[in-house]
Amino acid sequence: MQTLVVANPKGGSGKTTLATNAAGWLAGRKQRVVLADFDPLRAATEWLARRPPLFPAIGGWTPDGAKRELKGEPPQWLVIDTPAELHGESLRDAMRRADILLVPVSPSAFDMGATRHFLDQISEYKAVKKGEIAIGLVAMRVDPRTISAGELEEFLEGFDYPLVAHLRQTQVYVYCARDGLSVFDLPRSRGEQDWEQWRPLTRWLARQAAVKND
């Protein structure tokens, strides 16, 4: 089983958006996926509860024991949505589980400051130093016409970790969250622009999975 952790200690950075849509992409590729909701607010769990039954199945799990398992064989992917203010032993536990870490970052000074501290912190972990965890940065809520988008780009390029995707600010993600969908569940007329923005990220995820399976 591959474990994808989505983490950033800054609240509102886009973790649940990234986790639910990554889970939706994997499920759409006929992967058996469990979405683990470590956030006490349980936004990912509520998203799963709203998910229409005719769409690709995604199992659910929370640390307090609430579980919705997939029928049949064990899952191939565990996607973990982590809480804000992740630190200490909780952070170490999440990193011990991780094969892949995605770090969403929104274009604000507060988000960038929190992200710098977070990346500095995890850089001291042995698994990160040894390259055992694939780490990718994702620019969230990007409007390329703004100064803040340029500042975010410059900030993220200052790290050794790859910037794997830029995801736009759009109401599409709001509607998907409301309806229990990912952008990959949408018809082409509504989802194509966002599929294109996700393509570098999904290709990167596929490469990391292939490396581990070799």
Secondary structure as the mmCIF struct_conf table of DSSP 4:
data_model
#
loop_
_struct_conf.conf_type_id
_struct_conf.id
_struct_conf.beg_label_comp_id
_struct_conf.beg_label_asym_id
_struct_conf.beg_label_seq_id
_struct_conf.end_label_comp_id
_struct_conf.end_label_asym_id
_struct_conf.end_label_seq_id
STRN STRN1 GLN A 2 VAL A 6
BEND BEND1 PRO A 9 LYS A 10
TURN_TY1_P TURN_TY1_P1 GLY A 11 GLY A 12
BEND BEND2 SER A 13 GLY A 14
HELX_RH_AL_P HELX_RH_AL_P1 LYS A 15 GLY A 28
TURN_TY1_P TURN_TY1_P2 ARG A 29 LYS A 30
STRN STRN2 VAL A 33 ASP A 37
TURN_TY1_P TURN_TY1_P3 PRO A 40 LEU A 41
HELX_RH_AL_P HELX_RH_AL_P2 ALA A 43 ARG A 50
BEND BEND3 ARG A 51 ARG A 51
TURN_TY1_P TURN_TY1_P4 PRO A 53 LEU A 54
BEND BEND4 PHE A 55 PHE A 55
HELX_LH_PP_P HELX_LH_PP_P1 PRO A 56 ALA A 57
STRN STRN3 GLY A 59 TRP A 61
TURN_TY1_P TURN_TY1_P5 PRO A 63 ASP A 64
BEND BEND5 GLY A 65 GLY A 65
STRN STRN4 LYS A 67 ARG A 68
HELX_LH_PP_P HELX_LH_PP_P2 GLU A 69 LEU A 70
BEND BEND6 LYS A 71 GLU A 73
HELX_LH_PP_P HELX_LH_PP_P3 PRO A 74 PRO A 75
BEND BEND7 GLN A 76 GLN A 76
STRN STRN5 TRP A 77 ASP A 81
HELX_LH_PP_P HELX_LH_PP_P4 THR A 82 PRO A 83
TURN_TY1_P TURN_TY1_P6 ALA A 84 GLU A 85
HELX_RH_AL_P HELX_RH_AL_P3 GLY A 88 ARG A 97
BEND BEND8 ASP A 99 ASP A 99
STRN STRN6 ILE A 100 VAL A 105
BEND BEND9 PRO A 107 SER A 108
HELX_RH_AL_P HELX_RH_AL_P4 ALA A 109 ILE A 122
TURN_TY1_P TURN_TY1_P7 SER A 123 GLU A 124
BEND BEND10 TYR A 125 TYR A 125
HELX_RH_AL_P HELX_RH_AL_P5 LYS A 126 LYS A 129
TURN_TY1_P TURN_TY1_P8 LYS A 130 GLY A 131
BEND BEND11 ILE A 133 ILE A 133
STRN STRN7 ALA A 134 VAL A 142
TURN_TY1_P TURN_TY1_P9 PRO A 144 ARG A 145
BEND BEND12 THR A 146 THR A 146
HELX_RH_AL_P HELX_RH_AL_P6 ILE A 147 LEU A 156
TURN_TY1_P TURN_TY1_P10 GLU A 157 GLY A 158
BEND BEND13 PHE A 159 TYR A 161
STRN STRN8 LEU A 163 ARG A 168
HELX_RH_AL_P HELX_RH_AL_P7 GLN A 171 ASP A 179
TURN_TY1_P TURN_TY1_P11 GLY A 180 GLY A 180
HELX_RH_3T_P HELX_RH_3T_P1 VAL A 183 ASP A 185
BEND BEND14 LEU A 186 LEU A 186
HELX_RH_AL_P HELX_RH_AL_P8 ARG A 188 ASN A 213
#
